[in-house]
Each structure stands twice: as structure tokens, then as C-alpha cells.
Amino acid sequence: MILALAVGVTDAAITFLGWQRLDSWLTGSRWRVLAWDAALTVAIGVNTMGYVRGGWEMLVPSVVGSGIGTLAAFHWKIGT
């Protein structure tokens, strides 16, 4: 259960950070792009380890987390 929660949270972070990186790129902020990309890389690494340990059962919390990350990105945009 804790692993599933961790995968869901990190997948939300991956999606959120990906949108923020894109938003930074579109606004031309190189330093923000680099910072968001570094955070995204760490989140992907942690998420991957969750899949390695938990297997395919992590797919459901991953999808839920991804949706939450996308919704969060709509509420917190750099350019506005």
C-alpha cells in the first residue's frame, strides 16, 4: 500500500514537473527549464524503482497520480 502511494505521488510529480518544464520552455526561461528537468529526472528515477519493486500492480496508482499531476499543473502555471 505504501509503495502504491509512493508510485502515485511520484507519478503526479512527474506529470506536474513535465508540464512546468514545458511551460518554462515556452516562456523562454532556460534556468527554470533546467531546474524543472532536474527535478523531473529525480522523480522518474524514484518512480521507476517503485515499478521494479512493485510490478504491474503499480499501473493503477500511476494513472491516478498522472491525472492529479495534470490537474495540478492547470492550477499552477509559471507564465500567468
C-alpha positions as CSV (number, residue, x, y, z in Angstrom):
1,M,0.0,0.0,0.0
2,I,2.8,2.4,0.9
3,L,4.6,1.6,-2.3
4,A,1.4,2.2,-4.4
5,L,1.0,5.6,-2.7
6,A,4.7,6.4,-3.4
7,V,4.2,5.5,-7.1
8,G,1.1,7.6,-7.3
9,V,2.7,10.6,-5.7
10,T,5.8,10.4,-7.8
11,D,3.8,9.9,-11.0
12,A,1.8,13.1,-10.1
13,A,5.2,14.8,-9.6
14,I,6.5,13.5,-13.0
15,T,3.4,14.8,-14.8
16,F,3.4,18.1,-13.0
17,L,7.1,18.7,-13.4
18,G,6.8,17.8,-17.1
19,W,4.1,20.4,-17.7
20,Q,6.1,23.0,-15.7
21,R,9.2,22.3,-17.8
22,L,7.2,22.8,-21.0
23,D,5.7,26.0,-19.7
24,S,9.2,27.3,-18.8
25,W,10.4,26.3,-22.2
26,L,7.6,28.1,-23.9
27,T,8.2,31.3,-21.8
28,G,11.9,31.1,-22.6
29,S,13.2,30.7,-19.1
30,R,16.3,28.5,-19.5
31,W,17.2,28.3,-15.8
32,R,13.7,27.2,-14.9
33,V,13.7,24.6,-17.6
34,L,17.0,23.2,-16.2
35,A,15.6,23.2,-12.7
36,W,12.3,21.5,-13.6
37,D,14.2,19.0,-15.7
38,A,16.5,18.0,-12.9
39,A,13.5,17.6,-10.5
40,L,11.7,15.6,-13.2
41,T,14.7,13.2,-13.7
42,V,14.8,12.5,-9.9
43,A,11.1,11.8,-9.8
44,I,11.3,9.5,-12.8
45,G,14.2,7.5,-11.1
46,V,12.2,7.1,-7.9
47,N,9.1,6.1,-9.8
48,T,11.0,3.5,-11.8
49,M,12.2,1.9,-8.6
50,G,8.6,1.7,-7.4
51,Y,7.7,-0.3,-10.6
52,V,10.8,-2.5,-10.2
53,R,9.8,-3.4,-6.7
54,G,6.0,-3.5,-7.1
55,G,5.4,-4.7,-10.6
56,W,2.4,-4.2,-12.8
57,E,0.1,-3.5,-9.8
58,M,1.6,0.0,-9.7
59,L,-0.1,0.8,-13.0
60,V,-3.4,2.0,-11.4
61,P,-1.8,4.3,-8.8
62,S,0.4,5.6,-11.6
63,V,-2.5,6.5,-13.8
64,V,-4.3,8.2,-10.9
65,G,-1.2,10.1,-10.0
66,S,-0.6,11.3,-13.5
67,G,-4.1,12.7,-13.7
68,I,-3.7,14.5,-10.4
69,G,-0.4,16.0,-11.7
70,T,-2.0,17.2,-14.8
71,L,-4.9,18.9,-12.9
72,A,-2.3,20.5,-10.5
73,A,-0.4,21.9,-13.5
74,F,-3.5,23.7,-14.7
75,H,-3.8,25.5,-11.4
76,W,-0.2,26.5,-11.1
77,K,1.3,27.9,-14.3
78,I,4.5,29.8,-14.5
79,G,3.5,32.1,-17.3
80,T,0.4,33.6,-15.6
